């Protein structure tokens, strides 16, 4: 295994660990869902740094571990994984972190929100409206996406400063 792949796997493990650990601390319960802005930060960061496949794998791993630990819900799967995929694909084809963040909001908020409805209604037995999850998923993903852009801009500025001091 090459050092580039080892670095990517290490970063994926770190993102997963951060997501699982902070899932116990930072979340907003709304109805049957737990909105998790840190997941959206991780989705955009991993999408721009590691790419769509790693980003989806990280989102799945965090969702699975949080469910096993009892700190998440089944609704974490459609929201986080679709957002991670769309953010990763948008970044892969545009190389624009802002478009990647928009992809996270659209993927999680709109597509994930719609897909959460049948999961909640038919598997979890919750009586909810079709658009019930769209609004909270959008709000959560906007907050997380904005925070990820702040982090990416700080990292970018630090790289430029380090490059100029060498």
Phi, psi and omega in degrees: 000132181284164181293330179295317179292322178298318178297318180295318179294321178296315178296320178298318177296320179293316177299318180297314180298317178297317180297317180291316182295315182283344176297333178281341186254320188238102173203159182238110179285125177225107181061231180277352184255161171240110179283133192231082184302330179297326177300322182286325173300311181296320179301313182289317179299312182291327178296318183279331183269319188250336180105172188293323183292313178296319182300316178294319178298320178293315179299317178297315182298316179297314180299315181297311181296319179295323177291318178298321181279353179080017181254000181231181176231168178298338181290348178293330184295302183295317182297307186289319185288320179291318177300316179297319180295310182296317178300316180295317179292318178299318180290320181302320185266345181244337186057033181239116183294330179290320177292326175298318178296320176297321177298322177297315181295315179293313182296313181282308187292309185272298183294312179296322178297318177293318181287339177290332182302304181296328178296313180292317186287310189266333181260317182269349178071026179267136176272100181226158177279163183302318183267010186305320186269345184299309183299307180295326178294320178296313180301313180298317183287329176295312179301313180293322180292319178297315178299320179295323178293323176299313180299314180298320179293321177296314179298318179298315179295320179295322177297318180294319179297315179295322180293324180284338181272351180274000000 
